[in-house]
Amino acid sequence: MGGVIGVNHIGVSVRDLGAAAAFWSAVGFTGHLEFAWPAGTRPADEALGLVDSAAQVAVLRSATSYLELFEFSAPAPAARPEGAPGVCAVEVAVADVSGAVAVLESLGHTVADDGGTRQVRCPDGTPVTLREGPVAGLTAVRLRVADPRRSPLARLVPSGAVALRLEPGASRPPSAPCDLGANHVCLDVDAIADVRSGLGDGVAWHHEVTASSGGKASVCYGTTRDGVVVELLESHIPDAALARARLEAV
């Protein structure tokens, strides 16, 4: 019987890959790998549920998770509307909050003091809460859904360093995966076929389980019935591209 091991990463659609990478580097992420795909790449279209997509991608890494930054050249990304289902905010621990704030402000970002935490938006609109902590990296992903009790994702409770929090308030139709801001959440799983089957009709899967990382991992993308794009990832060996073994806090 399969299960969820933890949050592997979130994906973020960005207007400018360099500006996005600079922001996330300021809060503790470092470069991991880069790749791209041209229009007409069927596996990429199937995964994200797009047509004739093309993008440059930078994958960053913190102690607790990865982060995928997608700069789409097609389709043209739009602003992600408030109230759309999906990732609505993230929380990040940094070793030196004051230092991180200074770098962010030097990059032109406005950081608000909220009584012990700092609040800022990434260049593409996703709210980010900064907290001081001994292990730098993503600590929580907040998902907006219509009803957390009825969401298929309520069945998936990841352990590990990153919490997955379901929040009510989704009042708009799902946004396109290419639209700016956080666009999907990826979960590390064991026995991916069992996890997929256990979600039943709660998720419309975009494709069958497929090989990734040169056969070192298996992956599947889908959209929950309440509009959240979710990726399941099972790494078969420690040197798979996004294996948890490559993270410090696993």
N, C-alpha and C positions, 0 to 999 in steps of 0.2 A: 504494500500500500504506500503510495507516494505522499509527500508532504512538502510544505514550504519551509525552506531553510532560512531565508532572509531576503531583504531588499538588496538587489544587485546594483541597480542604477535608476536614474530617471533620464529621459530624453528631453532636450530643450531645443525648440526651433528658434534660430537666432537670425537677426538681420545682418550682423557682421561678426564673422567667426573670431577675428582678432580682438574686437572689443569684448565679446563674451568671454573669451579665454582669459583676458586680462582681469575681468571682474572675478571669475571663479578662482583664478590663481591667487587673488588677494585674500580669499577666504580659505585657503589651504589646499586647493587642488593642484596637481601637477600633470604634465603631459604624459600620456600613456601610448596612444597610437593614433594614426590618421588614415582615412581611406575616403573614397569617393565612388559615386556611380553615375553613369550618363543616362539620359532619357532612353527608355526602352528596356531597362533592366527589370525583367519580370519579377524575380524574387524580391527585389526591394519594393516594387509596387504592391505585390501581394502582401508583404509583411505589414506595411503601413496602411494598406487600403487606399492607395492613390493610383492615379493614371499618368503615365509618362513623366514620372518624377525624376529629378536629378538633384544631387546634393554633394557638398563637401562635408566631411564629418571629422571632428576631433573628439577623441575619447580622453577624458581626464580621470585622475584617480586621487582619492584621499585615503586615509587610514581605514575608513569604514565602508566605502562604496566607490563605484565608478560614476561617471557623468558623461552622457553623450550629447554633443553639441552638433546640430544639423543646420547648415546654411543652405537652404533650398534655392536653386535657381529656377526650378519648376516643380509644382505649380507655384505661382507667386504667393508668398505668405501674406495673410491679413492679420490684423490685430485679433487676439483671442478675447471674446467678449466676457465681461464680468457675468458670473452666474452660469457659465458653461460647466458641465461636469468634467471631472478630471483633477489633475494636480493643481491645487489652488494656492499652496504655499509650502515652503520647506524650512527646516531648522538646521543650523550648522554650528558646530562647536569649533572654536579657534583657541589657540594657546594664548594669544595676546589680542584681546578685543580692541584695545586702543590703537595698536599697531595696524590691525586690519582696517579700522575706521580711517586712519590717516591715509592709507594707500587708496582706499575707495574714494575718499574725498579728493585726493589728488587726481583721480581719474574722472572727476566731475559728478560723482554720485552723492545724493543727499541721504544722510544717515540720521535717523531719529533715535533719541534716547527714550526708552520705554521702561524705566525703573528696573534696571538690572540686565535688560537685553537691549540690543540695537536692531532697528528695523530699516531695511533697505529693499529696493526692488532691483532685480537683475536688469541688464539693459533691455531685455525683451519682455518685462512686465511681471514676472513671477515674484511675489513677496518672499523675502528671506529674513529670518530671524537669526541673529548672531548671539551666541552665548559663549562664555568662557568655559573651557573644559580641558582636561589633561590629554584627551585623544581627539585630535583635529579631524573633522570630517562631518559628513551628513549624519544627523541624529534622528530626524523625523521627516516623513513625507505626509502631507495633509491632502486628502482626496475629498473633493466636493461631490456629493451624490444627492439624489432626491430624498432617499430614506435610508440611512445607514443600516437599519435593522433588516431591510429587505434586499440590500445590495448583495450580489453574488460574492463580492470580495470580503464580506463579513465571515465567510467560511475559511478564508485564508489568513492565518495569524502568524506572521513571520517572527522568528526570534532574532537574536543578534543585536548589533549595535544601532540599527536604524528601525524606528517605530513606524508603523503604517496606521494612520488615524483617519477614520471615515467621519466626515462632517456633513450635516444637512445643508440645503440651500441651493442645490442645482435647480435653476429655473429657466434655463435656455437650452436649445438643442445642442447636441455635441458639436464642437468645433472641428475643423479639418486638422489632421495630424501635422500639416505643414504650417499651420497658423502659429504666430509668434508666442513664445513662452513654453512652459513645461508641457510636453505632449503625450508622454506615456510613462508608466512605471514598469520596471522589470523585476521579477521575483526569481531568486535562485530556488530551484526545486529539486527534489529527489523523485525519480520515477515519473518523468514528465507526462507520459501517456495516462498514468493513473490520476494525476492532478487534473489534467484536462478533462478526463472522463467524469471526475467527481464534481466538476462545475456544471455538468449537465447542460440544459438549455439556457443557463444564465449568461453564457458567453457565445457570441457569434464569432467563430474562429475564421480568420482570414485565409488560412492555408493549413495543410497537414503539418505534423511535426517534421522538421527538416534538419539536416546536418548543418553545423556552423563551425567556424574556426578549423576548417580543414578536416572535419569529422571528429574533432576533439570535444564537441558539444552538440546538444540538440536544442532547437528553439521553436517557439510557436507564438504568433501574435493573434490577438482577438480583441473585440470590443464587447464589454459587458452590456447587459440589457439596459443599464442605466447610463451608458455612454462613456465609460472609461476605457481607454486603450491600455491593454495590459499585455506584457510579454512574459512568457515562461521560459526559463533558461536552465538547462541541466548540463553542467560541465563534467565531462567524463574523466579528465585527467588534470593534474595541478597546473600544467602549463597551457591550458586553454586560454584564449585571449582575454576573457573576462572572468577567469576562475577566482573564487573566493580566496584560494591559496595565495594569490598575488597581493591581497590586502593585509594590512598589519593587524587590524582588529576584527578577527573572524570568530 
